[in-house]
Amino acid sequence: MSEYYGEDCKSRILLMSIVIALMSFLAFLSYYYIKLESEYRTLRDTIARVSSELSKTQQSYNVLFENYVTLSKNYESLEEAYRSISKDYTDLKYEYDKLYSEYEKLNSKYSSTLKEKEKIESWYLSLRSSVNIRQGFGEEKKAFVTPNDVEVRKIVMETTGGWSDPSNWNEFWMDLEKLYNWVVNNVVYSYDSPSPVLPNICGELYWRDECYRFPNETLRQKRGDCEDQAILLASMILSYSSETCKTLVVQWVGNGVGHTAIVIQVGSGKITILDPAGRFYTSNPQGRIDSKDVKTAVEEWLTYWNKQGYSNIRIHLVFSKTLYREFLSTEEFIQWFLRSL
């Protein structure tokens, strides 16, 4: 009985041990299951997240691939365009080089033509100046008074022998009469032919019945109108007196016409007017060349021309080698001359 009880107790203990072991194992399995389940959920969430990211990545990849395909096509188009442009560039470069070569040739011709143009313009301006000076515009009249001209000096010496004694005024008056008479007797009155007035480049040419002569030309041609004879006589008198005797070319105008003579300052407050073309001179009672006060001499000269049929005339201007002056009235001229004495 005692042995049976002992065996039974052992069996119970063994059974209890097995039960405890099973329970422990079940507890371990339960814990491990829970742990695995937790890890499974975590892994499932991770897989879901990764799957979502993979899906997004796939979408991005698809977009990028589409972009790649588009860019690849664009690249091929650009490459084709580049090849076309490169060919066009080569053709254009060839044309450009040809045109540039032509340009250099034309530019060289242009530079040469420009130089020729400048030479022609310079020549024309010089020609224009030499032609238009014959019109005697304004102060250009001064250039025609040439007392130092060789031919003027020669005729003065041949006619008078020169002023041997500048203090001898009797010699001066005698020689002055010789010079006046030489012009009157040797220079035939000749009307001016129409002369061209050359314009500025691109201007319009026109003509005037005016042509000033230099004294040496009047001497050679033995002809000239009133201003030619007056300018010659003024140059001769200035040459004779070594330019110490104030001698001016003087002009009156009126009713569209004009006339030229010379006026000489002689002594204090007196002048002599010599008008070779008009056959007039300031004279004394004996009919010889003389001097008078400015107002009287001027009035006598203008009255002489009034009697020739010229009315409403007045002194317009005077000029000499270094002087040119215009006046609005005869009285203005008289007052100016008196102040300059």
Secondary structure, 3 states (H helix, E strand, C coil): CHHHHHHHHHHHHHHHHHHHHHHHHHHHHHHHHHHHHHHHHHHHHHHHHHHHHHHHHHHHHHHHHHHHHHHHHHHHHHHHHHHHHHHHHHHHHHHHHHHHHHHHHHHHHHHHHHHHHHHHHHHHHHHHHHHHHHHCCHHHHHHHCCCCCHHHHHHHHHHHCCCCCCCCHHHHHHHHHHHHHHHHHHCEECCCCCEEECCCCCCCCEEECCCCCCHHHHHHHCEECHHHHHHHHHHHHHHHCCCCCCEEEEEEEECCEEEEEEEEECCCCEEEEEECCCCEECECCCCCECCEEHHHHHHHHHHHHHHCCCCCCEEEEEECCCCEEECCCHHHHHHHHHHHC
